Amino acid sequence: MAISSLVLACLALLAFLYETLYRQQPKRNLPPGPKPWPIIGNLNLVGSIPHQSLHFLSQKYGEIMQLKFGSLPVVVASSPEMAKQFLRVHDTAFASRPALSAGKYTSYNYSDMTWAPYGPYWRQTRKIYSMEVFNAKKIESFEHIRVEEGHNFLSRLRSLSGKPVVLRDHLSRFSISSISRMVFSNKYFNTESSKDEKAIMKVEELRGLLDEWLFLGGVFNIGDWTPWLSSLDLQGYVKRMKALAKKLDRFYNYVLDDHLTRKAAGVDFVPEDVLDSLLQLAEDSNLEIKLTRENVKALAQTTKCGQGARRNMYNSSYTPLIM
């Protein structure tokens, strides 16, 4: 009974402090929106299908509204005109993603293009991707890989003729095998048809790690939105991020060292994959920002996961959501 009374007293004190601090803040011309609750903000209004919840709220509060996710403000744009304001008119102000745990722990401290804040480094990585990684000549040079993997994909399906097939699994493997060969080459992965002495992982293992990477990159981690709870890691996501980062980093270090050894041994070195190109760029004295080993691993990871050309529009302190 005493414990229950103490908990209620603590909650009442927190609510009082919140209201006091909230009222002391200077008045700003903010978008309309529902009044936030202490601690959780408006998270109680976001259901299991978030975009539908935001749509219903926008019908009440208008084409631009403000919510609170935990203690952080979020602006929701719900019309083409409002989306244009964020994506074109004021794009540079909202071109950075918030500094969430996923970017810190699974993307080498915000070093890849997806998580890097808008600025000189991000502009440089965008230029690298457009001119060195995804240019037409480079993509054309990998045609033989796409053809071979396409044949392997059809052969696997042919061998399963007459049996139930989960096509999603085979398409996922086809995609991962193709991209991995273009980024790293295929000698680091064991398959049913090939076993290389330098292989340290099965394709299925890599797919599991990438699935975990993509999942953790999109989870709603309470600690990101309520910073004073971050050290508790209530959902266990940060623990999983750290464990995943160790596994991926062990693999990337092995692959990177092998590439560096081959590069050092070659007199007339010619890049064979994306990682070779990134390592060559790392030695370019004309780069505005020198690429470190961690940067190279982060950029290779982004390329491998097919995220390099995508840029989400968020802001670290005042986040707009485009519906």
RANOR-V174076 format. One line per field, one symbol per residue. ss: DSSP state (@ for helix, = for strand, . for the rest). psi: psi as a letter, one per 20 degrees, with the letter a starting at -180 (. if undefined). A space follows every 10 residues. Layout:
ss: ???
psi: ???
//
This chain:
ss: .@@@@@@@@@ @@@@@@@@@@ @@@@...... ......=... =.@@@....@ @@@@@@@@@@ @..======. .======..@ @@@@@@@@@. @@@@...... @@@@@@.... .........@ @@@@@@@@@@ @@@..@@@@@ @.@@@@@@@@ @@@@@@@@@. ......@@@@ @@@@@@@@@@ @@@.....== .......... ==@@@@@@@@ @@@@@@@@.. .@@@@.@@@@ @@....@@@@ @@@@@@@@@@ @@@@@@@@@@ @@@@@..... ...@@@@@@@ @@........ ..@@@@@@@@ @@@@...... ........== ==.
psi: ghgghgghgg ghgghggghg hghiqqpqmq qrrqpqqqgi cjhiioaing hhghghhhhh iriprprpoc jpqppppkqh ghhhhgiggk hhhkiqqqmr hghghikllk irhgipqpag gghghghggh hhgjrggghh ijhhghgghg ghghgghhij piqppnhggh hggggggggh hhgirjijpp rhipoqhipj qqhhgghggh ghghghijqn ohhhinhiih hhlhijghgh gggghgghhg ghgggghggh ghghipgmpp phaghgghhg hhjoiipgop prghgggghh ggghjkihjp oqnrqhhnpp po.
//
